[in-house]
Amino acid sequence: MAAAPVWSVDPRTGKQREQVAVEATAQEVDAAVRAAHAARGALADRTVRAAFLRTAADELKAAESTLVEAADAETALGPVRLTGELARTCYQLRAFADIVDEGEFLGVVVNHPDDTATPPIPDLRRYKVPLGVVAVYSASNFPFAFSVAGGDTASALAAGCPVVVKAHPDHPALSELVAEVLRRAAARHEVPEGVVGLVHGFEAGIELIKHPLIAGAGFTGSVRGGRALFDAAAARPVPVPFHGELGSLNPVVVTEAAAAERAETIGAGLAGSMTLGVGQFCVKPGLVLVPAGAAGDGLVKSLTDAVGDTGAGVLLDHRMRDNFVAGVAERAALPDVEAPVTPGAGGEHTVSPGFLTVPAARLTARGAHDLLLEECFGPVTVVARYEDDAEVRGVLSRLPGNLTATVQLSAGEAAGEGRGAELLAEVTPLAGRVLVNGWPTGVAVAAAQHHGGPYPATTSTSTSVGGTAIERWLRPVAYQGTPEALLPPELRDDNPLGLPRRFNGVLER
């Protein structure tokens, strides 16, 4: 049987642009993984891999016009958004290069023998080593930052792990171009091109997670797809860590005092956040608890005006468009659900933004309205009108894990008055990032960032954004009673590499 073709499709028209590749066979997946495995030694030198990461950033920037044009043709996200996302991707690569140079991520700890301790301490030296080849599953909605050269790839390479990327079918042509840029950067540092493998096809993704030389995986996508791969990773003869970002509702709680104080501002801010990128952000606020009564009415009016002024947009593919149209229609048909601005089809190839309202009491007990507590990918949010704090607690108690949770407080509540602190404590168990008087869309690449959360937001406690994302692809090793001459240079007493470390209980930098 001939291999299935892989087509680049224009989401603005639904028409095929060009055949990019063919879906990889099991043999081709095996070859890509083995080539990556053979490239591990070339990443052993931290100086080489830091230089490789910086060169990759430079090469991506140099190819900006070609890459942005290709990305826009396949995603319809627009040159402005895509240029900014490519800049973020380049920054991320350089940031990980700095982390590699610094060396703190290795977690070096040295303990000399201490016979006076109970029990006695032998000579122990600990640091972290790369896991091995990492499988990366690209996301649809960030064709640069969460795709072939995105955070999973950058952090894995920084850790010393080669990668094999399963390309997303929504941007296969761009995936090929970016992979070629990374391989060109690798060649400049005598790193084998196999250090970044690329495969296409659903079955290839299954073969990839099952391959015995895969040591870990990173995924961004749907709950259904991510859970299937997570289960496959756990069912292997040798299970491997699977760091998946699956789905998130990203709840927002607006207090009555906040709504009374700045209803118009909150409504406009919510409209901007929920429609940003045509609602295709993993941190889009999908459920907003707003007080019943006049203050909440003012917020809903502001939201209605702002969303009503937002034009139709193109989603990443027609399957997502169809799912969005069907999903909002099913939700709008539920009892007591109203649509001040009706979301749905904006045209043959577009969708119109909108939002739904529902009494919060409908969400405090299990029933048909549970559908409103599930993520709907696209420009829509659900506004739940609550009568009292008990209803807020009732809704929050039914939510699954999320990437973010947001509280909108009044000036007094933000200063410690009222139940601001109590509300913050109530939402903290729900999410990996908690915001006060902000909006969750926009995930800064920073050392203190955490992009993750309780299941189903993610399948692990790790972050996929920020410097600590490197920790996913490392494992600790302790050497006991090992002669100095046999120790890795990172663990020797004289510290020839000048690494930050904890030496006999003292932190050295």
C-alpha positions in Angstrom: 0.0 0.0 0.0 1.3 3.4 -0.9 2.1 5.8 1.9 -0.6 8.4 2.5 0.3 11.9 1.2 0.7 14.8 3.7 -0.9 18.0 2.3 -0.5 21.6 3.3 -4.0 23.1 3.5 -5.1 26.8 3.4 -7.5 27.2 6.3 -8.9 30.4 4.7 -10.3 28.3 1.8 -10.0 24.7 2.9 -8.1 23.9 -0.3 -4.9 21.8 -0.6 -1.9 23.9 -1.3 0.8 21.4 -1.9 1.9 17.9 -1.0 4.6 18.3 1.6 5.6 14.7 2.4 4.1 11.3 3.0 3.2 9.7 6.3 6.1 8.0 7.9 6.1 4.2 8.1 7.1 2.3 11.2 10.5 1.7 9.6 11.0 5.4 9.0 10.1 6.3 12.5 12.6 3.7 13.7 15.3 5.2 11.5 14.6 8.7 12.8 14.7 7.6 16.4 17.9 5.6 15.9 19.6 8.6 14.1 18.6 10.8 17.1 19.9 8.2 19.5 23.3 8.1 17.6 23.5 11.9 17.9 23.5 12.0 21.7 27.3 12.1 22.1 27.5 15.3 20.0 25.4 17.1 22.7 27.5 16.0 25.6 29.6 19.1 25.5 27.6 22.0 27.1 29.5 24.6 25.1 28.6 22.9 21.9 24.9 22.6 22.7 24.7 26.2 23.9 26.3 27.4 20.7 23.9 25.2 18.7 20.9 26.7 20.4 22.1 30.3 19.7 22.8 29.5 16.1 19.4 27.9 15.7 17.9 31.2 17.0 20.0 33.2 14.6 19.1 31.0 11.6 15.4 31.1 12.4 15.6 34.9 12.6 17.5 35.0 9.3 14.7 33.0 7.6 11.9 35.0 9.2 10.2 36.3 6.0 10.1 32.8 4.5 8.9 31.1 7.7 6.2 33.7 8.6 4.8 33.5 5.0 4.7 29.7 5.2 3.1 29.8 8.7 0.4 32.3 7.7 -0.5 30.3 4.6 -1.1 27.2 6.8 -2.6 28.8 10.0 -4.2 32.1 9.0 -2.8 33.6 12.2 -1.5 36.7 10.4 2.0 38.1 9.9 2.0 40.3 13.0 1.1 37.5 15.4 3.5 35.1 13.7 6.4 37.5 13.6 6.0 38.0 17.4 5.7 34.3 18.0 8.9 33.6 16.0 10.7 36.3 18.1 9.5 34.6 21.2 10.8 31.2 19.9 14.2 32.7 19.2 14.3 34.3 22.6 13.4 31.0 24.2 16.3 29.2 22.4 18.8 31.8 23.6 17.4 31.7 27.1 18.0 28.0 27.3 21.5 28.5 25.9 22.2 30.9 28.8 20.9 28.2 31.2 23.2 25.6 29.7 26.2 28.0 30.1 25.3 28.7 33.7 25.1 25.1 34.6 22.9 25.4 37.7 20.3 23.1 36.1 22.7 20.2 36.7 22.0 20.4 40.4 25.5 19.5 41.5 25.8 18.4 45.2 29.0 17.1 46.8 29.1 15.5 50.3 32.4 14.3 51.7 32.4 11.4 54.2 31.2 12.2 57.7 31.5 9.3 60.2 30.0 11.4 63.0 26.6 11.6 61.3 23.8 9.2 62.2 23.8 7.2 60.1 27.4 7.8 58.7 27.5 9.6 55.4 29.8 8.1 52.7 31.4 10.1 49.9 28.3 11.1 47.7 28.2 13.2 44.6 25.0 14.0 42.7 24.1 15.6 39.5 21.6 15.3 36.6 22.1 13.6 33.2 20.0 13.6 30.1 17.2 11.1 29.7 17.9 10.2 26.1 15.8 10.8 22.9 12.7 12.8 23.5 9.5 12.6 21.4 7.9 16.0 20.8 4.2 16.3 19.6 3.6 19.7 18.0 0.7 21.9 18.8 -1.6 23.4 16.2 -2.2 26.9 17.7 1.5 27.9 18.2 3.3 26.9 15.0 6.6 28.2 16.2 6.6 28.4 20.0 5.0 25.0 20.6 6.1 23.2 17.5 9.3 21.9 15.8 11.6 24.6 17.4 9.3 25.3 20.4 9.7 24.9 24.1 9.8 21.1 24.3 12.5 20.9 21.6 14.5 23.8 23.0 14.4 22.5 26.6 15.2 18.9 25.5 18.2 20.0 23.4 19.4 22.2 26.3 19.3 19.1 28.6 21.4 17.2 26.1 18.5 15.2 24.6 18.0 14.8 20.8 14.4 15.0 19.6 12.1 13.4 17.1 9.2 15.7 16.4 5.8 14.5 15.3 4.7 17.3 13.0 1.2 18.8 13.4 -0.9 18.2 10.3 -2.1 21.8 10.4 1.4 23.1 9.4 3.4 20.4 7.7 5.2 22.6 5.2 6.3 25.0 8.0 7.4 22.0 10.0 9.7 20.8 7.2 11.2 24.3 6.8 11.9 24.8 10.5 13.4 21.3 10.9 15.7 22.1 8.0 16.8 25.3 9.7 17.6 23.4 13.0 19.6 20.8 11.1 21.5 23.5 9.3 22.3 25.1 12.7 23.4 21.7 14.0 25.7 21.1 11.1 27.6 24.4 11.8 28.7 22.8 15.1 29.4 19.4 13.7 26.3 18.0 15.4 24.6 15.2 13.3 21.4 16.3 11.5 19.7 13.4 13.1 19.7 15.4 16.4 16.3 16.8 15.2 14.1 14.2 13.5 10.7 14.9 11.9 7.9 12.5 11.1 4.4 12.9 9.8 1.2 11.0 10.3 -1.1 9.7 13.1 0.3 6.2 13.1 3.8 7.6 13.1 2.9 9.4 16.4 1.8 6.1 17.9 4.9 4.3 16.7 7.1 7.1 18.1 5.8 6.8 21.7 6.2 3.0 21.6 9.8 3.0 20.3 12.1 1.5 22.9 14.7 4.2 22.4 12.3 7.0 23.3 13.1 8.1 26.9 10.4 10.8 27.4 7.7 12.8 25.5 6.2 16.3 25.4 2.8 16.9 24.1 0.4 19.9 23.6 -3.1 19.2 22.3 -6.5 17.7 23.2 -7.5 15.7 26.2 -8.5 12.8 24.1 -5.3 12.6 22.0 -3.0 13.4 25.0 -4.6 10.8 27.2 -4.2 8.1 24.5 -0.5 8.9 24.2 -0.1 9.1 28.0 -1.7 5.7 28.4 0.6 4.3 25.7 3.7 5.7 27.4 2.6 4.1 30.6 1.8 0.7 28.9 5.2 0.3 27.4 7.4 -2.6 28.6 9.6 0.2 30.0 7.3 3.2 30.8 8.6 6.7 30.1 7.6 10.1 31.5 4.9 11.8 29.4 4.6 15.6 29.9 1.3 16.5 28.3 -0.7 19.7 28.2 -4.2 18.5 27.4 -6.9 21.1 28.1 -8.0 23.9 30.4 -11.1 26.0 31.2 -9.1 28.8 32.9 -11.9 30.0 35.3 -12.2 33.7 36.3 -14.1 34.9 39.4 -15.2 38.5 39.5 -16.2 39.8 42.9 -19.2 42.0 43.3 -17.0 44.8 44.6 -14.8 44.5 41.5 -17.8 44.5 39.1 -19.2 47.6 40.9 -15.9 49.4 40.7 -14.8 48.7 37.1 -17.4 46.7 35.2 -16.6 48.3 31.8 -12.9 47.7 32.1 -13.3 44.1 33.1 -15.9 43.4 30.4 -13.6 44.9 27.7 -10.6 43.0 29.1 -12.4 39.7 29.1 -13.6 40.3 25.5 -10.0 41.0 24.4 -8.7 37.9 26.1 -11.3 35.4 25.0 -11.1 36.5 21.3 -7.4 36.8 21.1 -6.1 34.6 18.3 -9.7 33.8 17.5 -10.0 32.1 20.9 -7.3 29.5 20.1 -5.1 30.0 23.2 -4.8 27.2 25.7 -5.2 29.8 28.5 -8.3 31.5 27.1 -10.8 32.3 29.9 -13.6 29.8 29.2 -15.7 30.2 32.4 -16.3 33.5 34.2 -18.2 33.8 37.4 -20.0 37.2 37.5 -22.4 38.4 40.2 -26.0 38.7 39.5 -27.5 42.2 39.9 -26.7 45.6 38.6 -22.9 45.5 38.9 -22.7 42.2 37.0 -25.2 43.5 34.4 -22.8 46.4 33.7 -20.0 44.0 33.1 -22.1 41.8 30.7 -23.1 45.0 28.8 -19.5 45.9 28.4 -18.6 42.4 27.3 -21.6 42.4 24.8 -20.4 45.7 23.2 -16.8 44.6 22.9 -17.5 41.1 21.6 -20.2 42.4 19.2 -17.6 44.7 17.7 -15.1 41.8 17.1 -15.2 40.5 13.6 -15.3 36.9 12.4 -12.1 34.9 12.1 -10.5 31.8 10.6 -9.7 28.9 12.8 -6.7 26.7 12.3 -8.5 24.1 10.3 -12.0 23.2 9.1 -12.3 20.3 11.6 -11.9 22.8 14.5 -14.4 25.1 12.8 -17.0 22.4 12.6 -16.4 21.3 16.2 -16.7 24.9 17.4 -20.0 25.5 15.5 -21.5 22.2 16.8 -20.1 22.7 20.3 -21.5 26.2 20.8 -24.9 25.2 19.4 -25.1 22.3 21.8 -24.3 24.5 24.7 -26.7 27.3 23.7 -29.5 24.8 23.5 -29.3 23.9 27.2 -32.1 25.2 29.5 -31.6 28.7 31.0 -28.6 29.4 28.7 -28.7 32.6 26.8 -26.5 34.1 24.1 -26.2 38.0 24.3 -23.8 37.6 21.4 -24.3 34.4 19.5 -21.2 32.5 18.7 -21.1 30.2 15.6 -20.5 30.2 11.9 -19.4 33.5 10.5 -19.3 32.3 6.9 -18.3 29.2 5.0 -14.7 29.3 6.3 -15.0 31.6 9.4 -16.5 31.7 12.9 -18.1 34.6 14.8 -17.2 35.2 18.5 -19.8 35.3 21.2 -20.6 34.3 24.7 -23.2 32.4 26.7 -24.7 33.2 30.1 -26.2 30.8 32.6 -27.3 30.9 36.2 -24.4 29.6 38.3 -26.8 27.4 40.2 -27.1 25.2 37.1 -23.4 24.4 37.4 -23.2 23.4 41.1 -24.6 19.9 40.7 -24.0 17.2 38.1 -26.3 17.3 35.0 -26.6 18.3 31.4 -25.0 21.6 32.1 -21.7 19.9 32.8 -21.0 20.5 29.2 -20.4 24.1 30.1 -17.5 23.0 32.3 -15.7 21.6 29.3 -13.3 23.5 27.1 -14.7 24.7 23.8 -11.8 25.6 21.5 -12.5 28.9 19.8 -13.8 32.5 20.5 -16.5 31.7 23.1 -16.8 31.9 26.9 -19.4 31.1 29.5 -20.6 33.7 31.9 -22.1 32.1 35.0 -24.1 34.6 37.1 -23.9 33.8 40.8 -26.2 35.0 43.7 -23.8 34.5 46.6 -20.4 33.2 47.7 -21.9 29.7 48.3 -22.6 29.4 44.6 -19.1 30.5 43.7 -17.7 27.8 46.0 -20.1 25.3 44.6 -19.0 25.9 41.0 -15.3 26.0 41.9 -15.6 22.7 43.7 -16.7 21.0 40.5 -13.9 22.2 38.2 -11.1 19.9 37.0 -7.5 21.0 37.0 -6.5 24.1 35.0 -3.5 25.9 33.6 -4.7 29.2 35.1 -7.3 30.7 37.5 -8.0 34.4 37.8 -9.6 36.6 40.3 -10.8 40.1 39.6 -10.8 42.1 42.9 -11.7 45.6 43.9 -8.9 48.0 45.1 -9.9 47.3 48.7 -10.0 43.6 48.2 -6.6 43.7 46.6 -5.3 45.6 49.6 -6.5 42.8 51.9 -10.0 43.8 52.7 -13.0 41.5 52.3 -12.6 37.9 51.1 -9.8 38.5 48.5 -7.3 36.3 50.3 -9.9 33.6 50.9 -10.9 33.6 47.3 -7.3 33.3 46.2 -6.9 30.3 48.5 -10.0 28.7 46.9 -8.7 29.0 43.4 -5.1 28.1 44.0 -5.7 24.3 44.2 -7.3 24.4 40.7 -4.4 25.8 38.7 -0.7 26.1 38.0 -0.8 29.9 37.5 -3.0 32.2 39.6 -3.7 35.8 38.4 -5.1 38.8 40.2 -6.6 41.6 38.2 -5.1 40.4 34.9 -6.0 38.0 32.0 -4.4 34.6 31.5 -3.7 35.0 27.7 0.0 35.7 27.3 2.5 33.3 28.8 5.8 35.0 29.5 9.0 33.1 29.0 10.6 33.7 32.4 12.5 31.9 35.2 9.5 32.1 37.5 6.9 31.0 35.0 4.8 27.9 35.5 2.7 26.6 32.5 1.1 23.5 33.8 -1.5 22.5 36.3 -3.5 19.7 37.9 -4.9 17.0 35.5 -6.3 17.3 32.9 -4.5 20.6 32.4 -1.2 18.6 32.4 -0.2 15.0 33.1 2.7 16.0 35.3 3.7 18.7 37.8 6.2 20.2 35.4 6.1 23.4 33.4 6.5 23.5 29.6 7.4 27.3 29.6 10.3 28.9 31.4 13.8 27.8 32.4 12.7 25.0 34.7 11.1 23.2 31.7 14.6 21.6 31.2 14.1 19.5 34.3 11.6 17.3 32.5 14.4 15.8 30.4 16.9 15.1 33.2 17.4 12.4 35.8 19.6 12.5 38.9 22.5 10.2 39.4 24.6 9.9 42.7 28.1 8.5 42.7 29.2 6.9 46.0 32.8 6.2 47.0 34.0 6.9 43.5 37.7 7.8 43.1 38.4 11.3 41.9 40.0 10.1 38.7 36.8 8.3 37.7 34.3 11.0 38.5 32.7 13.2 35.8 34.4 16.6 35.8 31.1 18.1 37.0 31.5 16.3 40.3 35.2 16.7 41.1 36.4 18.6 44.1 38.4 21.2 42.2 35.3 22.0 40.1 37.2 22.4 36.8 34.0 23.6 35.0 33.3 26.3 37.5 29.7 25.1 38.1 27.3 26.4 40.8 27.0 23.6 43.4 26.3 22.7 47.0 29.6 21.6 48.5 29.4 20.0 51.9 26.3 21.9 52.7 27.5 25.3 51.4 26.0 26.8 48.3 28.8 27.9 45.9 28.3 30.1 42.9 
